[in-house]
């Protein structure tokens, strides 16, 4: 009775370690010690999972064929083989799966205590192997969910809302049915991101699309429908809590957008993140502002945009839509980053952008022409339902209205909150085609001072103006935050800047 009690106590101790990574080896080692036996556990394919002592695996070589037969049969089978040295090998399948792992025990004598220990060990190993299989399935499920969430985000960034909704059904039916969502970007050190993605998913739930940003290794993107219960408030509280737990975390949030405006929502959140990185609280939500496209005369602007984009718009749909989606993101990100956003090869994105630029007859390395094409794409997206006029108006006339001048003055008026001459620096920066060294020569400032002015302007305008090394932007890349700045200065500044603008704009009809 005492030996049985001791045996049960030792079994309970093994049970405490069952959930640990070394649980299987501990059980096999314990059985070998209490029974003075050689014990080996092999998979259905004959791979050794655990053995004790280390030489035990060699001893089961004589029973290899019988082990294979039992593994294939599965369903609680057993067998015994006698060895020339007087010992016996007993074989047991573990669990009810077929094929099944096999436990091999080589011993001189299978007394009552050894048989009792063996019977309990079979149960423990079955539980342990079932736990390992559940963990593997859970890991595969999580990996699959990560892939689906990233695919949903890429589809939304590409403007394929219906395809994104279909893909999201696999996450949680109805996730994107609301049609309106807010986008957050949580910035954490890259090493922390996998854990943050999973934590946010566990705490927020499947009604939000939570994914690692395919572009930036330190960003997590959270797209939250705004009409599903209290998920928006719960998400914001969760994200703020995660942000405040470490000084190297930052959170930016967008305004509300429809799903087909996801690229704009992402840009809003990125702008807010730029501000958050300069705030003590490290959290900022984008302040809704009137976009230039919304204050233009809709009829004239629509005619102008369609005339400018006509070489693209007249293409067949299967060729037109990929070019438009890639160009729209290509004005915001470099080709390699655009490719990750869309889930395509970077050569494919670069080729589409180059093809679109050739069709439109524009130079996308020129900040003025980039700003113009970006405005045309936004106008076309908002006014596609309108019938265009016959004669295409000139862009300078479209921008010469009281509403546009009011927008430009309000936009640039934010710079007046800084006592430094930020307008002069930004004007020179635009004339220098955003090159820091050339700007410094035009202004007589140190290049470091120019960068300080630009960073201050970023916070005030909620626009990123300096390149981000984390995104591996190529040298000379035009940062998209300058697009609105170019057009605002074109509206309000003097003749020198207007002349420089006009030379570029005239080449774009």
Secondary structure, DSSP 8 states (H G I E B T S, - for coil): -HHHHHHHHHHHHHHHTTTSTTHHHHHHHHHHHHHT-EEEEE-TTS-EEEEESTTHHHHGGGGHHHHHHHHHH-SS-EEEEE-TTS-EEEEEE-SS-SS--EEEEEES---HHHHHHHHHHHHHHHHHHHHHHHHHHHHHHHHHHHHHHHHHHHHHHTT-HHHHHHHHTTT-TTTTTT-EEEEEEEE--HHHHHHHHHHHHHHH-TTEEEEE-SS-TTEEEEEEESSSTTHHHHHHHHHHHHHHTSTT-EEEE---EEGGGHHHHHHHHHHHHHHHTTSTT-EEE------HHHHS-HHHHHHHHHHHHHHHHTS-HHHHHHHHHHHHHHTTS-HHHHHHHHTS-HHHHHHHHHHHHHHHT--TTSHHHHHHHHHHHHHHHHHTTS---SS---HHHHT-SHHHHHHHHHHHHGGGGSSS-HHHHHHHHHHTTT-HHHHHHHHT--HHHHHHHHHHHHHHHT---S--GGGT--TT---TTHHHHHHHHHHHS-HHHHHHHHHHHHTT-
